[in-house]
Every structure is written in C-alpha cells, then in structure tokens.
C-alpha cells in the first residue's frame, strides 16, 4: 500500500516472484559481498583493534533496525526502509571518512570520490548479482527503483560546494562536498529518480538518515566511554561544555543559538536514565545500555510524533510526507555528535594515524596504476583493460581500493608496496 508499479520496477530483472519486491531487495543486500566487507571497516575505532567497539557492519545493522521500526510506525514498507539502512554505507572505503577524503583527492580530476556516490555504484554496477543480457555488463544487485531511491542521501551530482543546498546541517567542515552519483552513473541515477520532485529525498530515505544520525550519536558515545576517550564528567565541566556547544554550533547547527545547545545538554543530563557513572563494571555497562536504548527511543519517538502531527494518515510513503524532527531533539543529537567529533575523531594521536592511513591508500593506488592493473582482482581486472584512457583506468583502481577493508588494505599494501 502506498507504492506504485513504477516503484517496484527493476532495471533488468522484472520477472514475477512469490516474495514481495522489497523482501527480495533486502535479501540481495543482506547476502552481498559489499555488506560483508563492512565487518572489517572502520566505524570509530579502526576495525580489528578491540572487540567492544562497533564496526561499520554492526553500525549498519543497528541503523537498519532503528529505521525499520521507525518507518513501520509511520506506514512505510518496513523491508524497504530496512534495505535503505543496510545499503547506506556499502560504498565506504577502508578507514572510513579518512579513506574517503584521500580517495576524493586522488580522484579529483576524474570526478572525485564520495561514499554515497560509491554506494550507488556498488549497488548498480560493482556487485556481482545480475548481468544485463543486452550489454553483458553487471547491473549490480538490480534493486527496485524505490529501494535505490531510499538509499540515495544526496540526489545531485558533484558540483561547486557553494551551490549545494545543505538542509541537514553538516559534519565538521560541512557537507558541501557531498554528492550522490558520478557522471558515468548518471543514466541509472536518473532512472531511479523518475517522478521524484527535484532534489527532495523520499520519506524512507529521511527515516534512514535520521536513524543513522541517532545510531552513531548514541552508539559512538557508548563506544567512546568504553574506550576511555570520553568521561561523564565532561558533560558538566564548564570548559568542556563550551567546547561542545561551539563545535555543535559550527559543525552541525550553524543557524541555532549556542545557548540552545547548552540547554540540550542540560536536558540530557536531567534524564532519569542518564548514567551516573561508568567504570566498565557489569552494573555500569547495564546502566549505559539502558541509557542508549532510552535515548534512541526518545529521538525516534519525537520524530514519529511530530511527523504524524504534520502529516495525518495511516500510510506515509515515498513523497507523500517528509520526516519532521523537532529542533530540540535535533539539537540534543548534535550535542552528542559534537562529543564524538572532539574527543574521538580528533583525539590525541589521531592526526598522525590519519596521515598514515592516507599515505597507505595513496601508495596502494599509485602502485596498482604503475603495475598496469595486473594485481587487480579477477572481477574488476577486465574493466581496467577495457578502459579508454588513463582516467578510466584510475577509476577502476579507485573502485578496487574502495572495495577493500581496513585489514585487506593493510595486507595489500604490505604485499605490493613495502
């Protein structure tokens, strides 16, 4: 209900099935190689260094679960929202956003690199699932139009940063560099966006995007407390609070008065389930887990209620409604995100670690290009040989490197570059 025949159309395989189209889509993403590789890809702490912190895969599963419940409460198809949650990070390269930044620098002359644009490329070109019988080329997972659209966070091409209408706040440094597709993926992008109003995203994508914000703001805080990078006393320290307010204002909520961010911190601290202490004991672990669960419920329920009030009706789907997140709740989430940005992403020693990661990726790309693509994996090597020019060959190498995990990128570098 709420979905048209066009929403469930696929690029190639439109054969009938006993299963619903979105259940099939969910299965395709769940069984994909792209999803599996996220188990060894950075979320906050570099994958493989410790057992407790989340990887990009566990974060993805949590986003999908939160989005599924929130979307279902609004009347979206739960499997469709689940697909968006499972797929949203498929294009993230080794070392998370740091690796993304380096690959974007390397690929600047050929259209750049962006994790969300790469996600579309993975889903529609790089994954091995369905081959186009006419062209003989892979069409990736061949998901339905609605599932691809629900996974598309930035429905525009790469362009001058000052022209981007950034309606969602930004990470430190802004989101003006974000985009949703590369030039040679324009055909499939325009197909999946048929009927979409301008650059507006569908409700299912908005639900997934809010679930992503909620998940990493809460869970990254949990991981950081466990790792000892953040202490609960930081929330009450006058100096630390000023820092949090400043970063949240500059990086996420430039149009919000910093005093409102301080008030958001006060609301969080006043919650009866806000943890009083954390020493790693089982009792404190349980208290922290209760807090994370209740915070997720708080942030999601507020959005559900506000959206229902603005858009009455049993089944809110696609472009019939937009997600409404109360400003106070969005501010609370931004305050938590600022904590992670300050004390985790920019922790002591992080700058040197990030530099080593970027050097590793740059070395690996240079070596693969210089060696004429002979070290590429069999699934992508023919694309290198068929490329028309150096730019096309570089894009193939970038696709290969971005498909690696943190662990395999280190292994490849050790084997090929040392």
Protein Blocks (a to p, Z undefined) as FASTA:
>chain_A
ZZafklmpcfklmcdcfbdfklmmmmmmmmpmklmmmmmccfklcghiamkbccfklmmm
mmmmmmmmmmmmnopafklmmmmmmmmmmmpcehijmlmmmmmmmmmmnopaafklmmmm
mmmmmpcfbacfklopaehjopafklmmmmmmbgcddddfklpccfkbpaehijklgcfb
dfklmmmmmmmmgoiahjaccfklmmmmmmmmmmmmmmmmmmmmmnopacfklmmmmklm
mmmmmmmmmmmmmmbcfklmmmmmmmmmmpmklcfbdehiaklmmmmmmmmmmmmmmmmm
mmmmmmmmmmgcjbdghjlbccdddfklmmmmmmmmmmmmmmmmmgghklmmmmmmmmmm
mmmmmmmmmnnommpcfklmmmmmmpmbfklmmmmmmmmmmmpcfklmmmmmmmmmZZ
